[in-house]
Amino acid sequence: MCPFCGSLSRTRRLWQLINNDNLLKGNVLHFSPSRSLNKKLIKYNDIDYFSSDYEGDFLADYKFDITNINQEDEKYNAIICYHILEHIIDDKKAISELYRVSKTNGTVYIQTPFKDGDIYEDFSITSTKKRKEHFGQEDHVRIYSVDGLKQRLEKVGFTVLIKTFKSSKESLLYGFKSLETVLILTK
């Protein structure tokens, strides 16, 4: 965690990605934004920024249900969905909604915890203790594999680019976590 802004490695990496890609234009939907990134994106002049938090734990202007986003089709040029889908029981519905509200040629940034092998989910596990034991966190309902999530995303029509970042001088300089994967989707 950055001692100055409180950002996590994944937030700094995302900030670098969206700046390097230069894809944040028009309407941008951001689920459960970190405080540090929210502060920066609110100030962008080239975007209309829609921050959403379903549970009330983050700074946000809206409370969209990711499985039923109360917005018109093809509204968003970019969507940021970082560490959200592993919390959602009906992730397939959420993925369909992300596709529906993305503009044609829009971009979606997704990151979750990943593991090797297949996606692991078991909806009979409901206690916080068991969820932590099985999924690594009390409020997670699954652990994705990169390929498993990619297949779910492609099934609704997204094109998926997998970016995996390994240790480098840049990682050390910016305090990035090594071996970090981000999925960048286009509609």
Secondary structure, DSSP 8 states (H G I E B T S, - for coil): --TTT---HHHHHHHHHHHHHT---EEEEEES--HHHHHHHHT-SSEEEEEE-SSS-S--SB--BTTB--S-TT-EEEEEEES-GGG-TTHHHHHHHHHHHEEEEEEEEEE--EESSS-EE-TT--SHHHHHHHHSSTT--EEEEHHHHHHHHHHHT-EEEEEEE---HHHHHHT--SSEEEEEEE-
